[in-house]
Amino acid sequence: MGVTAVSAGLVAFWSSGFIGAELGTREAAADTLLMWRFLAAAALFAGGWLLLRRRRLPRRALGEQAVIGALSQGGYLGAIVWAVGLGVPAGSAALIAALQPLAAGALAGPLLGERVSRRQWAGLAVGLAGVALVVRDDLGGAGAAPPWAYALPFAGMAALLGASFLERRARSPLPPADAVPVHVLVSAALFSAVALAGGRGAPPAGGGFWLAVAWVVVLSTAGGYGFYWLSLRRSGVTVTSALMYLTPPVTALWAYAMFGEAPGSVAVAGMGVAAAGVAAATLGTGAAPSPAGDQGRHGSAEVPVRPTRAEPRTGAVR
């Protein structure tokens, strides 16, 4: 699969998560939705692993992937879905999550050795301005969420960023077919403990809840995280994070199609600005690690790692 196809898949499937959070929290509490989401995902991915791949995994690799899964799924998704359930608009949550590129760009150099050019920095800044336009009306609304709830998407963004850096520096990396079951099992245990402790483990009887669960398992977990880690491997942290700027505009279009929430003219203009910023930050550049020794391990936008007999290293799946 080419880099362009991976980038498009990342934006589309990642945006589905914000819509899924809205669908699910209309039917049940956030921890109830997340518990059943990951129980279903664990049955799908871990069950498939037991049937098709069962093999011994190194303890170090299991520990690394458990931490990565807890951050990228437990931390990020827990914070985002909880915030939406408390009344934070999906657009605002998407905007805050889209601040990740600025943090990633600042940290990619010292932590990963990735070179961030002036053009990329300019593109990141333009992209953020476009995202702000898209959700301007959202941020200006009174809203029903308590003020502290707006800190949750920031915490989720930080958790995902931490998982990204840990994945890039994993000493015992696993291919997705082995990493996915670890991630979903850890997340299922975390969210089940939270939901059951609060007495919210029982699912609603309505079919709308199970539709939301199917949505987030197939589109958001398998699709969203799958393309995220694949893009991270192909293009690096800076480029992958820059693509996140496109998720609020796509989320706005998706919300219009499903909920009738029409974006205004300013939001439409913001979508164009965000797209221009992403183009400036990604086209013609590669966020490849600069040390020669790292290039074979992590790959780059221009020269992706070629599969060998041993399975290629990536990270996890949403």
N, C-alpha and C positions, 0 to 999 in steps of 0.2 A: 504494500500500500504506500503510495507516494506521500510526501510531506504535506502537500496541499489537501489531499483527502483526509489525512489525519487531523489537520488543523480545522477543517470544516466539521468533521465529526465531533471533535472536542467541543467546539462552540455550541453546536446543536444539542448534543446530549447533555452537556453540563448545564445548559439553560433549562433543560427539563426538570432538573432538581428543584428549582425555585417554584415551578408550576406544581410539581408533585407535593411540595411542602404545603402549598395553598390548598390543594385538593384534599390532602390527608388531614390537615388540622381543622378543616371544616367538619370532619366526621369524628375525630377523636383527639385526645391530648397528644402532644408531641412525643412523649416517651412511649405511649402506646403504639403510635405509628412506627416509630423507630424500632421498637422491640420486634414487632411482627414483620417489618421490612427485612431485618437481618436474620430472623429465624427462617424466613422463606429463602433468603439469599444463601444462608448456610446450608439449608437442605439441598438447594440446587447445585451450588459450587462444591461444597465439601462432599456431598453425595456423589457427584460426578467424579471427583478426585479419587474417592475410595474405589469406585468401579473401574476407572480407566487408567489411573496413574499410580496407585498406591506404592510408595517407596519411602525409604528412610531419609529424613531431612536433617541436616546438621543443626545442632542445638543453637549455635551462634546465629544461623540464618533464621531459625524460628523466633529467637528473641528479637532480632532486628526487625523482622516483619511484623511481629506483634506490636512493637512500639510504633512503627510506621502506620499500621492499620488503626491503632488506637487514636493517633493524632489525625490522620487524614479522613477517617470515617467517624470515629467516636467524637473527637474534638470538633472537627469542622461541621459535620452534619448535625451533631447534637446542638451546637450553638445556633446554627442557621434556622433549623426547624423550630427550636424553642423560641427564638426571637419572632419568627413569623406567627407562631401560635399565640404569643403575647400581644400581637397586634402590630408589630413592625411590618410595614408594607414590603412586599416581595422586591419591589424596585429599589427601595432603600437598602435592603439586605444585600442585593446584588451590587449596588454601588460600593458599599463598604468592602465587600469581598473583592471588588475590582481594584482596591488600593494595593492589593498584593504585589502587582508589578513594580511599584515604586520601592517597596521593601526588598523585593527579590533583586532588583537592579542594584540597590545599594550594597547588598550582602553577597551577591554572586562573585564579585571580584575577590574580596578577601577570603571567602570561605571555599570557593570552588575553582578559582583561577580563571573564571570566564571574563572575557573582555567586553565591557559595555561601552559602546561608542557614543559620541555626542549625538549622532543621528538617532540612536536608540533612545537616549534620554529625552530628546525633543519629542520623539514619537510617543513615549510614555506620558509626557506631560500633556500633549494634545489629546491623547486618548482619554485621559482622566477628565479633561475639560468637556469632551463630548459626552462622557458618561454622566457628568453632573447635569448637563442640559437634559438628557433623557429622563432623569428622575427628579427634575427640579420641582415639578408640581407635587410629586410624592413627598419630597422633603419639606415642602412648604405647608403641607396639610397638618391639621391638629393631631390626628391619629389617636388611637386608643391605647397605645403601648405606654407603659411607665418609662420614664427617662432612662433608667438603668438598663432597660432591655436593648437599647441601641449599642451598648457595649458588647453584647453577645456576638454580633457578626465580626467585630474586631478580633475577639478572642478566637473565633473560628478561622478567620483569615490567618492569624498567627500560627494556629495549629497546623493548617495545611502547608504553610510555608516551611515550618519546621520539618514536616514529613517529607517535603520535596528535597530539602538539603540532606536529610538523613538517607533518603533513597539513593541520592547521587554519591554518597560516601559509604554505602554499605560495604562491609568487608566480605560478607558471604552472600552475595546477591542471589535471588531466586528468579526463575522465569515466571511469568504471570500464572501459568497453570498450577504452580505450587504456592505462589504468594497469595492469590485470591482467596483460597479457602482459609488461610490463616487470618487474613484481614476480616473476613465476614464472621468467622467464629469468635474472634476477640470482640468485635462490635456487638454481636448477638448476646454475648455474655454480659457486656457492659450495660447495654440498654435494657436487657431483661432484668438485671439486678435493680436498676433504677425504677423501672415501671412496677415491678412486683413489690418493691419496698414502699412505694407510694399507693399501692392498692389499685393500680390502673393497668393491670395486665390483661384483663378480659377485653376482647375485641368487640366493637359494636356489631349488631346483627345485620345492619343494612349492607346492601351490595356496594354502595359507594365507597365504603372503607376498603374493601378488597380490590376494587378497581384502582384506588390510589396506591395500595400496596403493590399490585402488579406493575403499575406505572413506574414507581421508584425502583423496583427490583430490576426490571428489564431495561428501561431507558437510562435511569440515573446511576444505578449501581454497576450493571454490566457495561453499559455504553459510556457513561460519563467518566468513571474512573479508569476504564480501559483505555479510552482515548487520551486521558490526562497523562497517564504514565507512559504510554506509547509516544506521545508528543514530547514528554520530558526526556525520553531516551534519544529521540531523533533530533530534537532541536535545542535542548538545553533549557535551563530554568528561566532565563530572561525572555526568550521568544515565547515559550509556553505561557508564562505569566502575562505577557502582553496580550495574548489572545483572549484572556479573561475580560478585557475591556469590551469585547463584543457580546458578552453574555447579558448585560442589562438591556441593550437594544433588542436582542433576540427574545429575551424574556418578555419585554413589552409587547412585541408583536404576537408572541404566543398567548399572552394574557388577553390581548384583543380578540384573538381567534376563539379562545375557549370561554372567556368570561365577559366579553363585550366591552372591555376597558380600552377605549380608543386612545392612542397616543396623540398628543397635540402637535401643532406645527413645529414648536420649539423642540419637542422630543424627536421628531423626524429629522430635523436639522442636526440634532445631537448625534443621531445614529451615523450620519455621514461624517461628522467630525471624528467620532470614535473610530470609524473604519479607516479614515485617513491616518489617524495616529497609529493604529496597528500596522498599517502598510509601511509607514515610515520606520517603525521599530523592528519590522521583521523582514521586509523584502530586501533581498540582496545582502543580507547579513546572516551570520551564523553565530550562535552562542556556544561555540565549541570551547571546551576547556583548552587553555593555552599550553599547559605542560604536555610535551610530546608523549610522555608515558601514560597520561590519562586519556589520550584521544582514542586509543584502541578500546579502552574500557567503557567510556561513556558515549563515544560517537559524536557526530556533529551534524549540523543542518546540511552541510554540503556533502559529507561523506559518511552516511549512516553505517553502522556496524553491519557487516554481512553475516547472515546466519552460517554457522558451522555445524559439525555433527553434534557438538554440545549445544544445548538450547541457548539462544541469545538472552542476555540479561536485561530485564526491565524491572518494573516494580509491581504494582498491584492494580486492582480494579475496583471501581466504585460499585 
